[in-house]
Amino acid sequence: MSKHRVTLKDIAAQLGVTPTTVSKALKDYPDIGKETKQKVKELAKALNYQPDSHALALKNKKTNTVGVIIPEIAHFFFAKVIKGMMSHLEENGYRLLITLSGENTEQEIKQVNLLFNNKVDGLLVSLANETQNTDHFKQFTDYSIPLVMFDKVDEWFPCKKVLIHDKKGAFTATNHLIERGCKRIAHIRGPKYPLNAIQRHEGYMNALATANMDYNPDLVKQCEAVTFEEGYAFTKELLTMDQPPDGIFAVTDQVAVGALQAAKDLNVEVPEALKIVGFSDSQVGQIVKPALTTIHQPGYEIGATAAQLLIEEIELKSKGAEHITESTQIILDTYLIQREST
């Protein structure tokens, strides 16, 4: 037998007042007496009364639901991002509907349509690695539904964005290897299209140029899925060259840990013969041996900042303000964490 959902009418009947009085008491209307408010709230709590979100959505034309599309969930960085989002959204009375693109554009389009049809109040998104065209997000901006991109973004799409200094972080990582005495520095980079992968590659090249070191395309390997396995395979290739690298800057910690394992399997001592730097500051980088030097990527702050920007836009829209799509960017800083791998 299904349990009866407690309604305003149920509370009103028990207290001998009208449902309107109960509703006003729960919302702290000034025309309802203190004693009545207290009785209503105590009974509502005792009966485990929950407002009908569907009814509220119809009345307010809001669902108090925000959608997010992320490439993957089994990744320490995105777990931190989601935690930051949820803390901020829950404080402001919003639920978070989490969907995954699996780094696949077709799947990303499906999730965009799903969230649009579920009438979310706003959308947070980190693009799939293979996404080049972002026209599927235009249905949100066309209907003035707030949208914020984070981490992997389209720099030309008209919406607010939360990023990190990817180029600066990559420069710092590569420069650290130079300062530690590396003369042949390889870069296991990200896929061709994501902006963050492009900028990390540029940061690597800029650091070499600043140190008057030649850029050697043979020392650059491009990941497609950005995995441990790719880091492992590419490092084996690099370390069996006639002139192997003495330093590796990997696009993520996951890739860097693959590089560490390959070096171990080939009996190449880290950091004596090979120094390795990752990017993201994941838990796995702290527990591997040797512990991984990395660039700290503030996942929690990225999530919280993106959520705050979205909430501000949703609230402005709900107050009748005209929604104007902007390409404002908030760029958060990174820093180097030196551990045993350098």
C-alpha positions in Angstrom: 0.0 0.0 0.0 1.4 3.4 -1.0 1.9 5.9 1.8 -0.2 9.1 1.7 1.7 12.2 0.9 1.1 14.9 3.6 -0.5 18.0 2.1 -1.3 21.5 3.3 -4.9 20.4 3.7 -3.9 17.6 6.1 -2.0 20.0 8.4 -4.8 22.6 8.2 -7.5 20.0 9.1 -5.5 18.9 12.2 -5.0 22.5 13.4 -8.5 23.8 12.4 -7.2 26.5 10.1 -7.3 27.0 6.3 -4.6 25.6 3.9 -3.8 29.2 3.0 -2.9 30.0 6.6 -0.7 26.9 6.7 1.1 28.0 3.5 1.6 31.5 4.8 2.9 30.2 8.2 5.5 28.0 6.5 6.6 31.0 4.5 6.8 33.3 7.5 4.2 35.8 6.3 4.0 38.7 8.8 0.2 38.6 8.9 0.3 35.2 10.6 0.7 35.1 14.4 3.8 33.7 16.1 1.9 31.0 17.9 0.2 29.8 14.8 3.5 29.7 12.9 5.1 27.6 15.6 2.2 25.1 15.7 2.2 24.8 11.9 5.9 24.3 11.7 6.0 21.8 14.5 3.2 19.7 13.0 4.7 19.9 9.5 8.0 18.6 10.9 6.2 15.8 12.8 4.3 14.7 9.8 7.4 15.0 7.5 5.7 17.4 5.2 7.5 18.1 2.0 6.4 20.8 -0.5 5.2 19.5 -3.8 8.0 20.4 -6.2 5.8 19.8 -9.3 3.1 22.2 -8.0 5.7 24.8 -7.1 7.3 24.5 -10.5 4.0 25.0 -12.2 3.2 28.0 -10.1 6.6 29.7 -10.2 7.6 28.5 -13.7 10.7 27.1 -12.0 11.8 23.5 -11.3 14.6 24.4 -8.9 16.6 21.8 -10.8 20.0 22.5 -12.5 21.5 20.1 -15.0 25.2 19.3 -15.4 26.9 17.4 -18.2 30.4 16.1 -17.4 32.6 13.9 -19.5 33.0 11.2 -16.8 32.3 10.7 -13.1 35.1 8.2 -12.2 37.6 11.0 -12.1 38.9 12.7 -9.0 38.8 16.1 -10.6 35.1 15.9 -11.7 34.2 14.4 -8.3 35.6 17.6 -6.6 33.8 19.8 -9.2 30.4 18.1 -8.5 31.0 18.4 -4.7 31.6 22.1 -5.1 28.5 22.5 -7.3 26.2 20.6 -4.9 27.3 22.5 -1.8 26.4 25.8 -3.4 23.2 24.6 -5.2 21.8 22.9 -2.1 22.4 26.0 0.0 20.2 27.9 -2.5 17.4 25.3 -2.8 18.4 23.7 -6.1 18.7 20.0 -7.0 21.5 18.8 -9.3 20.7 16.4 -12.2 24.0 14.8 -13.2 24.5 13.4 -16.7 27.5 12.0 -18.6 28.7 12.6 -22.1 31.4 9.8 -22.0 33.6 12.2 -24.0 31.2 11.6 -26.9 29.5 14.4 -28.9 26.5 12.3 -29.8 25.9 11.4 -26.2 26.4 15.0 -25.2 23.7 16.1 -27.6 21.3 13.5 -26.1 22.0 14.8 -22.6 21.4 18.4 -23.7 18.0 17.5 -25.2 17.1 15.4 -22.1 17.9 18.3 -19.8 16.1 20.8 -22.0 13.0 18.7 -22.1 13.1 18.2 -18.3 12.9 22.0 -18.1 15.9 22.6 -15.9 16.4 26.1 -14.7 19.9 26.2 -16.0 22.8 24.1 -17.4 26.4 23.6 -16.3 28.6 21.8 -18.9 32.2 20.6 -19.5 32.5 19.7 -23.1 33.4 16.2 -24.5 36.9 15.9 -25.9 35.6 15.3 -29.4 33.1 18.2 -29.5 34.0 20.8 -32.1 30.5 22.3 -32.9 28.5 23.6 -29.9 25.3 24.5 -31.8 23.3 21.9 -29.8 23.6 24.3 -26.8 21.8 27.1 -28.7 18.4 25.9 -27.7 19.3 27.0 -24.1 20.4 30.5 -25.1 17.6 30.9 -27.7 15.1 30.4 -24.8 17.1 32.5 -22.4 17.9 29.5 -20.1 21.1 30.3 -18.2 24.2 28.2 -19.2 27.7 28.2 -17.7 30.6 26.2 -19.2 33.6 25.1 -17.1 36.9 23.4 -17.5 36.5 22.3 -21.2 34.8 25.2 -22.9 34.1 26.7 -26.3 35.8 30.1 -26.1 33.4 31.6 -28.7 30.1 30.4 -27.3 28.1 33.3 -25.8 27.9 32.2 -22.1 29.8 32.6 -18.8 32.8 30.3 -18.3 34.9 29.1 -15.4 38.5 28.1 -16.3 41.9 27.8 -14.9 45.2 29.2 -16.1 45.9 26.1 -18.2 48.7 27.7 -20.2 50.3 29.2 -17.1 50.0 25.9 -15.2 51.7 24.0 -18.1 54.4 26.6 -18.3 55.1 26.2 -14.6 55.2 22.4 -14.9 57.6 22.4 -17.8 59.8 25.2 -16.3 60.0 23.1 -13.1 61.5 20.2 -15.2 64.0 22.7 -16.8 65.0 24.0 -13.3 65.5 20.4 -12.1 68.1 20.0 -14.9 66.0 18.3 -17.7 67.4 18.8 -21.2 65.0 16.7 -23.3 61.4 17.2 -22.1 58.6 15.2 -23.6 54.9 16.2 -23.4 52.1 13.6 -23.4 49.4 16.0 -24.5 45.6 15.9 -24.6 43.4 15.5 -27.7 43.4 17.8 -30.6 40.2 19.9 -29.9 39.7 20.7 -26.2 40.8 24.2 -25.4 42.5 23.1 -22.1 44.6 20.5 -24.0 45.6 23.2 -26.6 46.6 25.7 -23.9 48.6 23.1 -21.9 50.5 22.3 -25.1 51.1 26.0 -25.7 52.3 26.5 -22.1 54.8 23.6 -22.7 56.1 25.2 -25.9 56.4 28.6 -24.3 58.5 27.3 -21.4 60.9 25.6 -23.9 61.1 28.8 -25.9 61.8 31.0 -22.8 64.6 28.6 -21.9 66.0 28.7 -25.5 65.3 25.0 -25.8 64.3 23.5 -29.2 60.8 22.2 -29.7 61.0 18.6 -30.9 57.7 17.2 -32.3 59.1 13.6 -31.8 58.9 14.3 -28.1 55.2 15.1 -28.2 52.6 12.3 -28.0 48.8 13.0 -28.4 46.3 11.1 -26.3 42.7 10.5 -27.5 41.1 9.2 -24.4 43.5 10.7 -21.8 44.1 7.4 -19.9 46.6 5.5 -17.8 47.0 3.1 -20.7 47.9 5.9 -23.1 50.4 7.4 -20.7 52.0 3.9 -20.2 52.2 3.1 -24.0 53.5 6.6 -25.0 56.2 6.5 -22.3 57.4 3.1 -23.4 57.8 4.6 -26.9 59.6 7.6 -25.6 62.0 5.7 -23.4 63.0 3.3 -26.2 64.1 6.1 -28.5 67.8 6.5 -29.4 67.8 9.7 -27.3 65.0 9.2 -24.7 63.7 12.2 -22.7 64.9 12.9 -19.2 61.6 14.7 -18.3 57.9 14.2 -19.1 55.1 16.7 -18.6 51.8 14.8 -18.8 48.4 16.5 -19.5 46.8 14.8 -16.5 47.8 12.9 -13.4 46.1 9.8 -14.8 48.4 9.9 -17.8 51.4 10.7 -15.6 50.8 7.7 -13.4 50.8 5.5 -16.6 54.2 7.1 -17.4 55.5 6.3 -13.9 54.5 2.6 -14.3 56.2 2.4 -17.8 59.4 3.8 -16.4 59.3 1.3 -13.5 58.7 -1.6 -15.9 61.7 -0.5 -18.1 63.9 -0.1 -14.9 64.2 3.6 -15.5 64.7 5.3 -12.2 62.4 8.2 -11.3 63.5 10.9 -10.5 67.2 10.1 -11.0 67.0 9.3 -14.8 63.5 10.6 -15.6 61.5 13.3 -14.0 57.7 13.4 -14.4 55.1 16.1 -13.7 51.3 15.6 -13.9 48.4 18.0 -13.9 45.3 18.1 -11.6 46.5 17.0 -8.2 44.4 13.8 -7.9 44.5 11.4 -5.0 46.2 8.7 -7.1 49.2 11.0 -7.6 49.6 11.2 -3.8 49.6 7.5 -3.2 51.8 6.2 -6.0 55.5 5.6 -5.4 57.3 7.8 -6.1 54.6 10.4 -5.3 53.7 12.5 -8.3 54.8 16.2 -8.7 51.7 17.9 -10.2 49.9 21.2 -10.9 47.0 21.7 -8.5 43.7 22.2 -10.3 41.0 23.7 -7.9 38.1 21.4 -8.8 35.9 22.3 -5.8 36.3 26.0 -6.5 35.6 25.5 -10.2 32.3 23.8 -9.3 31.3 26.2 -6.6 32.1 29.3 -8.8 30.2 27.8 -11.9 27.2 27.1 -9.7 27.2 30.6 -8.2 27.3 32.2 -11.6 24.4 30.1 -12.8 22.3 30.7 -9.6 22.8 34.5 -10.1 21.6 34.3 -13.7 18.6 32.1 -12.7 17.6 34.5 -9.9 17.9 37.5 -12.1 15.7 35.9 -14.7 13.1 34.9 -12.2 12.9 38.5 -11.1 12.0 39.5 -14.6 15.4 40.9 -15.6 16.2 40.5 -19.3 18.6 37.6 -19.8 21.6 38.7 -21.8 24.1 36.1 -22.9 27.7 37.1 -22.0 31.0 35.5 -22.6 32.4 36.6 -19.3 35.3 34.3 -18.1 36.4 33.7 -14.5 39.9 32.2 -14.5 41.2 30.5 -11.4 44.8 30.1 -10.6 47.0 26.9 -10.3 50.2 26.1 -8.5 52.9 23.5 -8.5 53.0 20.8 -5.8 56.5 19.2 -5.8 56.7 15.6 -4.7 59.1 12.7 -5.2 58.8 12.3 -9.0 61.0 15.3 -9.6 
